[in-house]
Amino acid sequence: MTDGLDPRLADAFPALATEIAELLRAEGEPLAEVVADLPYYGLCTCTATCSNLLTAPPGSSGSSMIQLERDGVDIIWLSLDPSRTTITDIEVLDGRDLGPNAQRSG
């Protein structure tokens, strides 16, 4: 659940959140059930070109990752917290336009 200060990923990117949950369910991954309630903290600012979508405060990510693929090609990478119980950021690899919610301000 979010604290009400940050929007949910599912509100900012409904199609992406649905797709991630569906791909995780297809893999039998229990993290599929947390996707609907993930907060959205904006784009990662580690570099000017980073386009990861943060679903936890910056610096929350651990070294675990789930690679989601379609037709044998990685399309989304999910970084996980050290306990592997939540998704901390999302990297969309297939070049899709995520719309205005993924644009950098300034």
The 8 nearest C-alpha neighbors of each residue, nearest first, counted from 0:
[[1, 36, 2, 37, 38, 3, 7, 33],
 [0, 2, 3, 38, 5, 36, 37, 7],
 [1, 3, 4, 0, 5, 38, 6, 7],
 [2, 4, 1, 5, 6, 0, 7, 38],
 [5, 3, 2, 6, 1, 38, 7, 40],
 [4, 6, 3, 38, 39, 40, 7, 1],
 [7, 5, 39, 38, 8, 10, 4, 11],
 [6, 8, 38, 39, 10, 9, 37, 36],
 [7, 9, 39, 11, 38, 10, 37, 12],
 [10, 8, 13, 16, 7, 12, 11, 35],
 [11, 9, 7, 8, 13, 12, 6, 16],
 [10, 12, 8, 9, 100, 13, 7, 6],
 [13, 11, 9, 15, 10, 8, 14, 16],
 [14, 12, 9, 16, 15, 10, 17, 11],
 [13, 15, 17, 16, 12, 18, 9, 19],
 [14, 16, 18, 12, 17, 13, 19, 9],
 [17, 15, 19, 13, 9, 18, 14, 12],
 [18, 16, 14, 20, 15, 19, 21, 13],
 [17, 19, 15, 21, 20, 16, 22, 14],
 [18, 20, 16, 22, 21, 17, 15, 23],
 [19, 21, 31, 23, 17, 18, 22, 34],
 [22, 20, 18, 24, 23, 19, 17, 25],
 [23, 21, 25, 19, 24, 20, 18, 26],
 [22, 24, 28, 31, 20, 26, 25, 21],
 [25, 23, 27, 21, 26, 22, 28, 31],
 [24, 26, 22, 23, 27, 21, 28, 20],
 [27, 25, 23, 24, 28, 22, 21, 29],
 [28, 26, 24, 25, 23, 29, 31, 22],
 [27, 29, 23, 26, 30, 24, 31, 25],
 [30, 28, 31, 32, 27, 24, 23, 33],
 [31, 29, 32, 33, 28, 85, 84, 23],
 [32, 30, 20, 23, 29, 33, 24, 34],
 [31, 33, 30, 34, 29, 35, 20, 36],
 [34, 32, 30, 31, 35, 36, 37, 85],
 [35, 33, 37, 36, 31, 32, 20, 16],
 [36, 34, 33, 9, 37, 16, 32, 8],
 [37, 35, 0, 34, 33, 7, 38, 1],
 [38, 36, 34, 7, 8, 35, 54, 33],
 [37, 39, 7, 54, 8, 1, 6, 5],
 [38, 40, 8, 54, 7, 6, 41, 53],
 [39, 41, 53, 54, 5, 38, 55, 56],
 [42, 40, 53, 39, 52, 43, 101, 54],
 [41, 43, 52, 51, 53, 50, 44, 101],
 [42, 44, 51, 45, 53, 49, 52, 50],
 [43, 45, 46, 42, 47, 49, 50, 48],
 [46, 44, 43, 49, 47, 48, 57, 42],
 [47, 45, 49, 44, 48, 43, 50, 42],
 [46, 48, 49, 44, 45, 50, 43, 103],
 [47, 49, 46, 50, 44, 45, 43, 51],
 [50, 48, 46, 51, 47, 43, 45, 44],
 [49, 51, 42, 48, 43, 52, 90, 101],
 [52, 50, 90, 89, 43, 42, 49, 53],
 [51, 53, 42, 89, 88, 41, 43, 50],
 [54, 52, 88, 40, 55, 41, 42, 39],
 [53, 55, 39, 87, 88, 38, 40, 37],
 [54, 56, 87, 53, 59, 57, 40, 88],
 [55, 57, 59, 58, 40, 53, 54, 87],
 [58, 56, 59, 55, 43, 53, 60, 40],
 [57, 59, 60, 56, 55, 61, 87, 45],
 [60, 58, 57, 56, 55, 80, 87, 61],
 [61, 59, 80, 87, 58, 79, 78, 62],
 [60, 62, 81, 80, 63, 79, 59, 78],
 [61, 63, 64, 60, 81, 79, 78, 80],
 [64, 62, 79, 61, 78, 81, 83, 65],
 [63, 65, 78, 77, 79, 66, 62, 76],
 [64, 66, 77, 76, 67, 78, 63, 79],
 [65, 67, 76, 75, 73, 77, 64, 68],
 [68, 66, 75, 73, 74, 76, 65, 22],
 [69, 67, 73, 72, 74, 71, 66, 70],
 [68, 70, 71, 72, 73, 74, 67, 22],
 [69, 71, 72, 68, 73, 74, 67, 22],
 [70, 72, 69, 68, 73, 74, 67, 66],
 [73, 71, 68, 69, 70, 74, 67, 93],
 [74, 72, 68, 67, 75, 66, 69, 71],
 [73, 75, 92, 93, 68, 67, 91, 72],
 [76, 74, 91, 67, 92, 90, 73, 66],
 [77, 75, 66, 90, 65, 89, 67, 78],
 [76, 78, 89, 65, 64, 88, 86, 79],
 [79, 77, 64, 88, 87, 86, 63, 60],
 [80, 78, 86, 87, 83, 63, 64, 85],
 [79, 81, 61, 60, 83, 82, 85, 87],
 [82, 80, 61, 83, 79, 62, 63, 60],
 [81, 83, 84, 80, 79, 85, 61, 63],
 [84, 82, 80, 79, 81, 85, 63, 86],
 [85, 83, 82, 80, 30, 86, 79, 81],
 [86, 84, 79, 83, 80, 87, 30, 33],
 [85, 87, 79, 78, 88, 77, 80, 54],
 [88, 86, 55, 54, 79, 60, 78, 80],
 [89, 87, 53, 54, 78, 52, 86, 77],
 [88, 90, 77, 52, 51, 76, 91, 78],
 [89, 91, 51, 76, 75, 92, 77, 52],
 [90, 92, 75, 93, 74, 89, 76, 94],
 [93, 91, 74, 75, 94, 90, 73, 76],
 [92, 94, 74, 95, 91, 75, 73, 72],
 [95, 93, 92, 96, 91, 74, 97, 75],
 [96, 94, 93, 97, 91, 92, 98, 74],
 [97, 95, 98, 94, 101, 99, 93, 91],
 [96, 98, 101, 95, 99, 100, 12, 15],
 [99, 97, 96, 100, 101, 102, 12, 95],
 [98, 100, 102, 101, 97, 103, 96, 11],
 [99, 101, 98, 102, 11, 97, 12, 41],
 [102, 100, 99, 97, 98, 103, 42, 41],
 [103, 101, 99, 100, 104, 98, 42, 97],
 [104, 102, 105, 101, 42, 100, 41, 99],
 [103, 105, 102, 101, 42, 100, 99, 41],
 [104, 103, 102, 47, 44, 42, 101, 99]]
